[in-house]
Amino acid sequence: MSADVLVRDIDLDWVKIVKLIVSILLAAVVIFLQMPQLVTGIIINMILILVADRLGTNKAMLLGMITPIIAAFSGVLPITLMAMIPFIAVSNAVFVSSYNILAGRGRMAAVIFAAALKFCLLYAAVNLLLLRPLTVFDGKIYSVGVSQAVAFMMGLPQAVTALIGGTLAVFILEHLYKFGAK
């Protein structure tokens, strides 16, 4: 099998790739602006739902996994939240995938359910780390846990930002579809 055949078998939709890159850059800009958690969270969750609806679950999952890493490297994510990066990434993936699975039954219901799932996952993860901190070994043993402040940040504010961001996205989507966007 030649490389020619392999390349033709890959479905490259360059318009979607460019849209994804623009979405990643937009999310990065939002993170680098270092706005309060509620504002940043609302905008990022809105972008996640818009990307999920317009570009698909896989691209939205990729974006949702990249955003906490961008936040960590930009210094926006507090050092105490570093242990939460995998959980934030997975909760974003659950958020967008559950939204897309349920959106056909009603976008707002899908947002509510997806936000609840995201909240439950992060709440469970943070409480697990509070009760049973991770032990990391790299020549030395460290206990990686989270503080009560971090536990709060990963709780109700996550549900609020997911709900508001998702609601804004649904509002935008309804208007896009109303005016004939495909």
WOMO-V128859 format. One record per residue. N is the residue number from 1. PHI is phi in degrees with one decimal (NA if undefined). OMEGA is omega in radians with two decimals (NA if undefined). Layout:
BEGIN
n=N phi=PHI omega=OMEGA
n=N phi=PHI omega=OMEGA
END
This chain:
BEGIN
n=1 phi=NA omega=-3.09
n=2 phi=-84.9 omega=3.11
n=3 phi=-64.4 omega=3.10
n=4 phi=-57.1 omega=-3.13
n=5 phi=-66.9 omega=3.14
n=6 phi=-61.6 omega=-3.12
n=7 phi=-66.1 omega=3.14
n=8 phi=-66.4 omega=-3.12
n=9 phi=-74.0 omega=3.13
n=10 phi=-82.9 omega=-3.12
n=11 phi=-85.4 omega=3.12
n=12 phi=-99.1 omega=3.06
n=13 phi=-103.9 omega=-3.01
n=14 phi=-61.5 omega=3.11
n=15 phi=-63.5 omega=3.11
n=16 phi=-66.7 omega=3.11
n=17 phi=-63.5 omega=3.12
n=18 phi=-64.0 omega=3.11
n=19 phi=-61.3 omega=3.11
n=20 phi=-65.4 omega=3.13
n=21 phi=-61.8 omega=3.10
n=22 phi=-63.3 omega=3.10
n=23 phi=-63.1 omega=3.10
n=24 phi=-62.9 omega=3.13
n=25 phi=-64.2 omega=3.10
n=26 phi=-62.3 omega=3.11
n=27 phi=-62.1 omega=3.12
n=28 phi=-63.1 omega=3.11
n=29 phi=-61.3 omega=3.12
n=30 phi=-58.3 omega=-3.13
n=31 phi=-65.9 omega=-3.10
n=32 phi=-67.4 omega=3.09
n=33 phi=-68.7 omega=3.08
n=34 phi=52.6 omega=3.06
n=35 phi=-79.6 omega=3.10
n=36 phi=-58.9 omega=-3.08
n=37 phi=-53.0 omega=-3.11
n=38 phi=-62.5 omega=-3.13
n=39 phi=-67.0 omega=3.14
n=40 phi=-60.5 omega=-3.13
n=41 phi=-61.4 omega=3.12
n=42 phi=-61.9 omega=-3.10
n=43 phi=-65.7 omega=-3.13
n=44 phi=-63.6 omega=3.12
n=45 phi=-64.1 omega=3.07
n=46 phi=-63.5 omega=3.12
n=47 phi=-61.4 omega=3.14
n=48 phi=-59.2 omega=-3.13
n=49 phi=-69.2 omega=3.10
n=50 phi=-60.9 omega=3.12
n=51 phi=-65.6 omega=3.12
n=52 phi=-59.4 omega=-3.09
n=53 phi=-71.7 omega=-3.02
n=54 phi=-90.1 omega=-3.05
n=55 phi=-113.4 omega=3.10
n=56 phi=112.8 omega=-3.06
n=57 phi=-63.4 omega=-3.07
n=58 phi=-59.8 omega=-3.13
n=59 phi=-68.5 omega=3.10
n=60 phi=-67.6 omega=3.09
n=61 phi=-63.5 omega=3.09
n=62 phi=-59.4 omega=3.11
n=63 phi=-60.7 omega=-3.14
n=64 phi=-66.0 omega=3.09
n=65 phi=-87.0 omega=3.14
n=66 phi=-78.4 omega=-3.02
n=67 phi=-59.4 omega=3.11
n=68 phi=-68.4 omega=3.10
n=69 phi=-70.8 omega=3.07
n=70 phi=-59.8 omega=3.14
n=71 phi=-61.6 omega=3.14
n=72 phi=-67.7 omega=-3.10
n=73 phi=-72.9 omega=3.14
n=74 phi=-85.6 omega=-3.13
n=75 phi=88.7 omega=3.13
n=76 phi=-72.6 omega=3.14
n=77 phi=-78.7 omega=-3.13
n=78 phi=-59.2 omega=-3.12
n=79 phi=-55.8 omega=-3.14
n=80 phi=-69.5 omega=3.13
n=81 phi=-96.4 omega=-3.10
n=82 phi=-56.6 omega=3.13
n=83 phi=-66.0 omega=-3.10
n=84 phi=-90.3 omega=-3.08
n=85 phi=-52.2 omega=3.14
n=86 phi=-62.0 omega=-3.13
n=87 phi=-70.3 omega=3.08
n=88 phi=-64.5 omega=3.13
n=89 phi=-60.8 omega=-3.14
n=90 phi=-66.8 omega=-3.14
n=91 phi=-65.8 omega=3.05
n=92 phi=-65.0 omega=3.11
n=93 phi=-63.6 omega=3.10
n=94 phi=-65.5 omega=3.13
n=95 phi=-57.7 omega=-3.07
n=96 phi=-74.4 omega=-3.13
n=97 phi=-70.7 omega=3.11
n=98 phi=-67.7 omega=3.07
n=99 phi=-60.1 omega=-3.08
n=100 phi=-65.2 omega=3.10
n=101 phi=-64.9 omega=-3.03
n=102 phi=-98.6 omega=-3.03
n=103 phi=-59.7 omega=3.13
n=104 phi=-64.7 omega=3.13
n=105 phi=-93.7 omega=-3.13
n=106 phi=137.9 omega=-3.07
n=107 phi=-63.4 omega=-3.10
n=108 phi=-66.9 omega=3.09
n=109 phi=-61.9 omega=3.12
n=110 phi=-64.3 omega=3.11
n=111 phi=-63.3 omega=-3.12
n=112 phi=-61.5 omega=-3.14
n=113 phi=-65.5 omega=-3.13
n=114 phi=-64.0 omega=3.11
n=115 phi=-64.4 omega=3.11
n=116 phi=-64.3 omega=3.10
n=117 phi=-63.5 omega=3.12
n=118 phi=-60.0 omega=3.11
n=119 phi=-58.4 omega=-3.11
n=120 phi=-60.4 omega=-3.14
n=121 phi=-64.4 omega=-3.14
n=122 phi=-66.8 omega=3.13
n=123 phi=-62.9 omega=3.11
n=124 phi=-65.1 omega=-3.13
n=125 phi=-63.3 omega=-3.10
n=126 phi=-67.3 omega=3.11
n=127 phi=-70.6 omega=3.04
n=128 phi=-63.5 omega=3.13
n=129 phi=-71.4 omega=3.06
n=130 phi=-71.3 omega=-3.09
n=131 phi=-79.9 omega=-3.04
n=132 phi=-141.5 omega=-3.10
n=133 phi=-58.6 omega=3.09
n=134 phi=-70.7 omega=3.04
n=135 phi=-112.2 omega=-3.11
n=136 phi=-112.5 omega=-3.12
n=137 phi=-119.9 omega=3.02
n=138 phi=-143.4 omega=-3.04
n=139 phi=99.8 omega=3.08
n=140 phi=-131.9 omega=3.12
n=141 phi=-105.8 omega=3.10
n=142 phi=-122.6 omega=3.03
n=143 phi=-102.1 omega=-3.13
n=144 phi=-107.5 omega=3.14
n=145 phi=-130.9 omega=3.11
n=146 phi=-131.1 omega=-3.14
n=147 phi=-86.8 omega=3.09
n=148 phi=-63.4 omega=3.13
n=149 phi=-64.5 omega=3.10
n=150 phi=-65.3 omega=3.12
n=151 phi=-59.1 omega=3.10
n=152 phi=-65.3 omega=-3.13
n=153 phi=-59.3 omega=-3.12
n=154 phi=-91.6 omega=-3.11
n=155 phi=-103.8 omega=-3.05
n=156 phi=-54.7 omega=3.11
n=157 phi=-56.9 omega=3.11
n=158 phi=-66.0 omega=3.11
n=159 phi=-65.5 omega=-3.12
n=160 phi=-64.5 omega=-3.11
n=161 phi=-66.7 omega=3.11
n=162 phi=-66.8 omega=3.13
n=163 phi=-66.0 omega=-3.11
n=164 phi=-68.9 omega=3.12
n=165 phi=-61.1 omega=3.10
n=166 phi=-63.9 omega=3.12
n=167 phi=-64.5 omega=3.08
n=168 phi=-61.6 omega=3.12
n=169 phi=-61.9 omega=3.12
n=170 phi=-61.9 omega=3.10
n=171 phi=-59.2 omega=3.12
n=172 phi=-63.0 omega=-3.13
n=173 phi=-62.2 omega=3.13
n=174 phi=-59.3 omega=3.13
n=175 phi=-71.9 omega=3.08
n=176 phi=-61.1 omega=-3.12
n=177 phi=-69.4 omega=3.11
n=178 phi=-62.7 omega=-3.10
n=179 phi=-96.0 omega=2.96
n=180 phi=89.7 omega=3.08
n=181 phi=-67.0 omega=-3.13
n=182 phi=-100.4 omega=NA
END
